[in-house]
């Protein structure tokens, strides 16, 4: 891996000095990186829609996840149901 040198961080194995002041170049690189992540995240999310025929957790439990604690038996029951509805879930 090539070393990237910015100002007082010259020679460091990472391109940014974490926990200090950042230069305008470092901020620009980070902003461009985040823009790329957001752009491609949106594109990939559009390309892979949710599968139909899978029961959402709110429908199975009767309330939104996070409104109350779930028991192990409830979570295991939902996982068993997912395994029966999808080829992507398997319980061993």
KEKOLBA-518254 format. One record per residue (C-alpha): residue in three letters; x, y, z. Coordinates in steps of 0.1 Angstrom, whole numbers, plus 5000, padded with zeros to 4 digits. Example, Ala and Ser with C-alpha at 12.3 -4.5 7.8 and 13.67 -1.06 7.14 Angstrom:
REM residues 2
Ala512349555078/Ser513749895071/
REM end
This chain:
REM residues 92
Unk500050005000/Unk501450344990/Unk501750605017/Unk499750915012/Unk501351225027/Unk499451535038/Unk501151805058/Unk502151715093/Unk500951355088/Unk503751285062/Unk505050925064/Unk502050795084/Unk500650455072/Unk497150605069/Unk496150905048/Unk494551095077/Unk495551185112/Unk492451085132/Unk491451305161/Unk493251625151/Unk492751915128/Unk492251825092/Unk493352015062/Unk491052135034/Unk492451855012/Unk491551585037/Unk488051735041/Unk487551745003/Unk488651385000/Unk486351275027/Unk483451465012/Unk484051314978/Unk484250974993/Unk480951015012/Unk479251154981/Unk480450844962/Unk479150614989/Unk475750784990/Unk475350784952/Unk476250424948/Unk474250314978/Unk471150464963/Unk471850304929/Unk472449964944/Unk469349994966/Unk467250074935/Unk468749774917/Unk467849524944/Unk464249574956/Unk462849384985/Unk461649034979/Unk457848994978/Unk456348714998/Unk458448775029/Unk456548865061/Unk457949185076/Unk458749175113/Unk455949425122/Unk453349205106/Unk454648885123/Unk455049035158/Unk452049275157/Unk454149575166/Unk457249755153/Unk460549615163/Unk462049825191/Unk458749905208/Unk459349635234/Unk461949355240/Unk461549025222/Unk461948695238/Unk464348435224/Unk461348225214/Unk459748505195/Unk462948585175/Unk463548205169/Unk459948175157/Unk460448465132/Unk463648305120/Unk461947975114/Unk459248145094/Unk461848335074/Unk463648005066/Unk460347855054/Unk459648165031/Unk463048225017/Unk465848025002/Unk468448275017/Unk467748175053/Unk468647835067/Unk468547715103/Unk470847435112/
REM end
